[in-house]
Amino acid sequence: MKSEILGIRMNQKMKREIEIISKILNISPSEWVRNKIAENIQKTLEEMRYQIILAYIRGIITKDELREVFGEMTEDIDFIIDKTKKDLLKAEELAKEMNK
């Protein structure tokens, strides 16, 4: 996996706290921060699963971006979206017929 650099600003107190934690855990401050960011990203993605699908339906994110989050489940999500749209159209047609 290709790595990229992300620079962040923080106050001295926060930097020192990270240094103390990483010293106790015997890992580099960068590794500790990277691990915490990764944990937080996964937690946030898990909490936002419904919102991510809605963003896909609305065209805010692409199928490739959806696949990055959901992997193989992307095809199931597409199936459910298509089925729901078709069922909604059928329901609208039935409602029109009942109102005649």
C-alpha positions in Angstrom: 0.0 0.0 0.0 1.3 3.4 -1.0 1.8 5.8 1.9 1.1 9.5 1.8 2.0 12.3 4.2 -0.6 14.3 6.0 0.6 17.2 8.1 -1.4 18.3 11.1 -1.0 21.1 13.5 -1.4 20.6 17.2 -0.6 22.4 20.4 2.5 21.5 22.4 0.4 19.9 25.2 -1.3 17.4 22.8 2.1 16.6 21.1 3.7 16.0 24.5 0.7 13.8 25.6 1.2 11.7 22.4 4.9 11.4 23.1 4.2 10.2 26.6 1.6 7.6 25.5 3.9 6.3 22.7 6.8 6.1 25.1 4.8 4.0 27.5 3.6 1.8 24.6 7.1 1.6 23.1 6.0 2.7 19.7 6.7 5.9 17.7 4.3 8.8 18.1 3.6 8.6 14.3 2.6 5.0 14.6 0.3 5.7 17.6 -1.4 8.6 15.8 -1.7 6.5 12.6 -3.3 3.6 14.6 -5.8 6.0 16.3 -6.8 7.6 13.1 -7.3 4.2 11.5 -9.5 3.1 14.4 -11.5 6.3 14.3 -12.0 6.0 10.5 -13.4 2.5 10.8 -15.7 3.5 13.7 -17.0 6.5 11.8 -17.6 4.4 8.6 -19.5 1.8 10.7 -21.6 4.5 12.3 -22.3 6.2 8.9 -23.2 3.0 6.8 -26.8 4.2 6.2 -25.6 7.7 5.4 -23.0 6.4 2.9 -25.7 4.4 1.1 -27.9 7.5 0.9 -25.0 9.5 -0.4 -24.5 6.8 -3.1 -28.2 6.9 -4.1 -28.1 10.7 -4.3 -25.0 10.6 -6.5 -22.7 12.2 -4.0 -20.3 9.3 -4.0 -19.5 6.9 -6.8 -19.9 3.1 -7.0 -16.1 2.8 -6.7 -16.2 4.9 -3.5 -19.1 2.7 -2.2 -17.1 -0.4 -3.0 -14.1 1.0 -1.0 -16.4 1.0 2.1 -18.6 -2.1 1.5 -16.5 -4.3 -0.7 -18.4 -7.2 -2.2 -21.6 -6.1 -0.5 -21.8 -3.3 -3.1 -23.6 -5.5 -5.6 -26.2 -6.5 -2.9 -26.7 -2.8 -2.2 -27.2 -2.1 -5.9 -29.7 -5.0 -6.1 -31.7 -3.7 -3.1 -31.8 -0.1 -4.5 -33.0 -1.3 -7.9 -35.6 -3.6 -6.4 -36.8 -0.8 -4.1 -37.1 1.6 -7.1 -39.1 -1.0 -9.1 -41.4 -1.8 -6.2 -42.0 1.8 -5.6 -43.0 2.3 -9.3 -45.3 -0.7 -9.1 -46.9 0.7 -5.9 -47.5 4.1 -7.6 -49.1 2.3 -10.6 -51.4 0.4 -8.3 -52.3 3.5 -6.4 -53.2 5.2 -9.7 -55.4 2.3 -10.8 -57.2 2.3 -7.5 -58.0 6.0 -7.8 -59.6 5.5 -11.2 
